[in-house]
Amino acid sequence: MGKRGPKPGSGGRPRKAISEKIVEGNPGRRPLMLLKNIPELECAEMPPPREYLSDEQKNGSAFPAKEIYTTVWNWLQERKCAQHVSAELVEHYAVSAARLIQCEQAISNYGFIAKNAQGGAIVSPYVTAAHDYMKQANRLWDMIGDWTGGTDVDAGATNRKLGSDMADSVTGGGLHGKDLSKADVSVNIYAFLKAQETGETVQLSCAIGDETVDGKPYAEIVETAKKYIDSVGGFEKFAMWGLV
């Protein structure tokens, strides 16, 4: 079989930007939700890099973590999301990335093959260390990316898609297997539609047994959510694409 579609685990078909859908005349005929009155985000000042990020190494060279730390923080500031990422997380990523660079340099200097105590050939320990630091750097970068991806993304597995597909909603589980009687679905849809109408962030909460939400009967909330579900082509389409 030939290779088709995105790589495994990337979450299915890539989502088009709203601007592209508008230019193409919205061929899917789904309602396009445009955010209004989005507040301007302010950049956070970069915390001074700690000394260990530029400590002198055993061979006399400078540790490159400080440069990586500064580069990543500037990258976050350009996207106006540095205030959401802890300096410690960026530091940890910088250290892992710097150690990876050092391991790759060592491999370039000493080669891929080393000798064990008996004189036999083995894979260089620097290769193993480089692999470990690469995995660690990628994991930390994923944690940083949780803040920079925004809500218009496709994050893969159903429950990981909640933050993106449900417009930053907070829920107790995935969409599949839940009907409109569940607040995870109905209240989040209602809050999303209200936010679109008012142009402001809407935060609602409810507990099992509550008869009203936001001053409205729960049955009215469910009916509002049902009308939205019908407008996007049914619950299956909603579970596929989410709110945004």
C-alpha positions as CSV (number, residue, x, y, z in Angstrom):
1,M,0.0,0.0,0.0
2,G,1.1,3.5,-0.7
3,K,1.5,6.0,2.1
4,R,-1.5,8.3,2.4
5,G,-2.5,11.1,4.8
6,P,-0.6,12.5,7.7
7,K,1.8,10.5,9.8
8,P,0.3,8.2,12.5
9,G,-0.7,10.0,15.7
10,S,-1.0,13.4,14.1
11,G,-4.7,13.4,14.5
12,G,-6.2,12.9,11.0
13,R,-6.8,15.4,8.3
14,P,-5.1,18.8,8.9
15,R,-7.5,21.5,9.8
16,K,-7.8,24.5,7.5
17,A,-7.5,28.0,8.8
18,I,-10.7,30.1,9.0
19,S,-9.2,32.6,6.5
20,E,-8.7,29.8,4.0
21,K,-12.3,28.6,4.4
22,I,-13.6,32.1,3.8
23,V,-11.5,32.5,0.6
24,E,-12.8,29.2,-0.7
25,G,-16.4,30.2,0.0
26,N,-16.8,27.8,2.9
27,P,-17.4,24.6,0.8
28,G,-18.3,22.6,3.9
29,R,-21.2,24.9,4.7
30,R,-20.5,24.6,8.4
31,P,-20.9,27.8,10.5
32,L,-17.7,29.7,10.7
33,M,-17.1,31.0,14.3
34,L,-15.1,34.2,14.3
35,L,-13.7,35.4,17.6
36,K,-14.5,39.0,18.4
37,N,-12.8,41.6,20.6
38,I,-9.8,39.4,21.2
39,P,-7.7,41.2,23.9
40,E,-4.1,42.1,23.0
41,L,-1.6,39.8,24.8
42,E,1.3,41.3,26.6
43,C,4.7,39.7,26.4
44,A,6.5,38.7,29.6
45,E,10.0,39.9,30.2
46,M,12.6,37.1,30.0
47,P,13.8,36.0,33.4
48,P,17.6,36.3,33.6
49,P,19.3,33.0,32.7
50,R,20.8,31.3,35.7
51,E,24.5,30.9,35.9
52,Y,24.6,27.2,35.4
53,L,23.3,27.6,31.8
54,S,26.6,29.1,30.8
55,D,29.0,27.3,33.1
56,E,32.5,26.5,31.7
57,Q,32.7,22.9,30.7
58,K,35.5,20.4,31.4
59,N,37.1,21.0,28.0
60,G,37.1,24.8,28.6
61,S,34.2,25.6,26.3
62,A,31.0,27.5,27.4
63,F,27.8,25.5,28.0
64,P,25.5,26.5,25.1
65,A,22.3,26.2,27.2
66,K,22.1,30.0,27.8
67,E,22.0,30.7,24.1
68,I,19.3,28.1,23.6
69,Y,17.3,29.5,26.5
70,T,17.4,33.0,25.1
71,T,16.5,31.9,21.6
72,V,13.4,29.9,22.9
73,W,12.2,32.7,25.1
74,N,12.4,35.2,22.2
75,W,10.5,32.7,20.1
76,L,7.8,32.6,22.7
77,Q,7.7,36.4,23.0
78,E,7.2,36.8,19.3
79,R,4.1,34.6,19.6
80,K,3.0,36.5,22.7
81,C,2.7,33.4,24.9
82,A,5.9,33.6,27.0
83,Q,3.8,34.6,30.0
84,H,2.2,31.1,30.0
85,V,5.4,29.1,30.1
86,S,7.6,28.8,33.2
87,A,11.2,29.8,33.0
88,E,12.2,26.5,34.6
89,L,10.5,24.5,31.8
90,V,12.5,26.6,29.2
91,E,15.7,26.0,31.2
92,H,15.2,22.3,31.3
93,Y,14.6,22.2,27.6
94,A,17.7,24.3,27.0
95,V,19.9,22.0,29.1
96,S,18.6,18.9,27.3
97,A,19.1,20.5,23.9
98,A,22.6,21.7,24.9
99,R,23.6,18.2,26.2
100,L,22.3,16.7,22.9
101,I,24.6,19.1,21.0
102,Q,27.6,18.1,23.2
103,C,26.9,14.4,22.6
104,E,26.7,15.0,18.8
105,Q,30.0,16.9,18.9
106,A,31.6,14.0,20.9
107,I,30.3,11.5,18.3
108,S,31.9,13.7,15.5
109,N,35.2,13.7,17.4
110,Y,35.4,10.1,18.6
111,G,33.2,8.2,16.2
112,F,30.2,5.9,16.6
113,I,32.2,2.9,17.8
114,A,34.0,2.4,21.1
115,K,35.7,-0.5,22.9
116,N,34.5,-2.4,25.9
117,A,36.7,-3.7,28.7
118,Q,37.5,-6.8,26.7
119,G,38.5,-4.8,23.7
120,G,35.4,-5.6,21.6
121,A,33.5,-3.1,19.5
122,I,30.4,-1.5,21.0
123,V,28.2,1.5,20.1
124,S,29.7,4.6,21.6
125,P,28.0,5.7,24.9
126,Y,27.7,9.2,23.4
127,V,25.2,7.7,20.8
128,T,23.0,6.3,23.6
129,A,23.3,9.6,25.6
130,A,22.4,11.6,22.5
131,H,19.3,9.5,21.9
132,D,18.2,9.9,25.6
133,Y,18.7,13.7,25.5
134,M,16.8,13.9,22.2
135,K,13.8,12.1,23.7
136,Q,14.0,14.4,26.7
137,A,14.2,17.6,24.7
138,N,11.3,16.5,22.5
139,R,9.2,15.7,25.5
140,L,9.9,19.1,27.1
141,W,9.3,20.9,23.8
142,D,5.9,19.2,23.6
143,M,5.2,20.6,27.1
144,I,6.1,24.1,25.9
145,G,4.0,23.6,22.7
146,D,0.9,22.9,24.8
147,W,0.8,26.7,25.4
148,T,1.8,27.8,21.9
149,G,-0.5,25.8,19.7
150,G,-3.7,27.7,20.5
151,T,-7.1,26.2,20.1
152,D,-7.1,25.9,16.2
153,V,-5.1,22.7,16.1
154,D,-5.6,19.0,15.8
155,A,-4.0,17.2,18.7
156,G,-4.4,13.6,17.9
157,A,-6.2,11.2,20.2
158,T,-9.8,12.1,21.2
159,N,-9.2,13.1,24.8
160,R,-6.1,15.1,23.9
161,K,-8.3,17.0,21.4
162,L,-10.5,18.5,24.2
163,G,-8.3,21.5,24.7
164,S,-8.3,22.3,21.0
165,D,-11.6,21.1,19.6
166,M,-13.6,22.3,22.6
167,A,-12.2,25.9,22.6
168,D,-10.2,25.6,25.8
169,S,-13.2,24.0,27.6
170,V,-12.5,22.0,30.8
171,T,-14.3,18.6,30.8
172,G,-14.3,15.3,32.5
173,G,-13.6,13.1,29.4
174,G,-13.8,12.7,25.7
175,L,-16.7,13.5,23.4
176,H,-17.4,10.0,22.1
177,G,-20.1,8.1,24.0
178,K,-21.6,11.3,25.5
179,D,-25.0,12.7,24.7
180,L,-26.4,16.3,25.2
181,S,-27.5,15.4,28.8
182,K,-23.9,15.6,29.8
183,A,-22.6,19.0,30.8
184,D,-19.2,18.2,29.2
185,V,-21.0,18.6,25.9
186,S,-24.0,20.8,26.3
187,V,-22.7,23.4,28.7
188,N,-19.5,23.8,26.8
189,I,-21.4,24.4,23.6
190,Y,-23.6,26.9,25.3
191,A,-20.6,28.7,26.8
192,F,-18.8,28.7,23.4
193,L,-21.8,30.2,21.6
194,K,-22.3,32.8,24.3
195,A,-18.6,33.8,24.0
196,Q,-19.0,34.2,20.3
197,E,-22.0,36.4,20.8
198,T,-20.5,38.6,23.5
199,G,-16.9,38.6,22.4
200,E,-15.9,37.9,26.0
201,T,-14.5,34.8,27.9
202,V,-17.4,32.8,29.4
203,Q,-16.7,30.6,32.5
204,L,-19.5,28.4,33.8
205,S,-19.6,25.5,36.2
206,C,-22.3,23.0,37.3
207,A,-22.6,19.9,39.4
208,I,-24.7,16.8,39.1
209,G,-28.3,17.6,40.0
210,D,-28.1,21.3,39.2
211,E,-31.4,22.4,37.5
212,T,-30.1,25.8,36.2
213,V,-26.8,27.0,34.6
214,D,-26.1,30.6,34.0
215,G,-29.6,31.4,35.2
216,K,-31.2,29.3,32.6
217,P,-33.0,25.9,33.0
218,Y,-30.7,23.1,32.1
219,A,-33.3,21.9,29.5
220,E,-32.9,25.2,27.7
221,I,-29.1,24.7,27.7
222,V,-29.5,21.3,26.1
223,E,-31.9,22.6,23.5
224,T,-29.4,25.4,22.5
225,A,-26.7,22.7,22.2
226,K,-29.0,20.5,20.1
227,K,-29.6,23.3,17.6
228,Y,-25.9,23.8,17.2
229,I,-25.3,20.1,16.8
230,D,-28.0,19.9,14.1
231,S,-26.4,22.9,12.3
232,V,-23.1,21.2,11.9
233,G,-24.5,18.0,10.5
234,G,-25.2,15.9,13.6
235,F,-23.3,14.5,16.6
236,E,-20.9,12.4,14.6
237,K,-19.6,15.5,12.7
238,F,-19.4,17.4,15.9
239,A,-17.4,14.6,17.6
240,M,-15.1,14.6,14.5
241,W,-14.4,18.4,14.3
242,G,-15.3,19.8,17.7
243,L,-16.2,23.5,18.2
244,V,-13.2,25.2,16.5
